[in-house]
């Protein structure tokens, strides 16, 4: 994955996520909505063959911090799932 910052201000972050698709972007978007400071979170892919997802987050706090915390929560959930899956017989 490569990230390209398209816009970054006090309350808004817009990044291009090269190499990602709907699977990761949907999970990240849903997790961002669990943050009370996030006012808007979403992404778009103009052309699934030729363009990369562009993710936009607006927050009453620092959007980069909200994104980092959402990613950390997703990592924790994935680790828990992996542990549970490993216990299956």
Buried (B, 14 or more C-beta within 10 A) or exposed (E): EEEEEEEEEEBBBBBBBEEBEEEBBEBBBEBBEEBEBBBEBBBEBEEEEEEBBBBBBBBEBBBBEBBEBBBEBBEEEEEEEEEEEEEEE
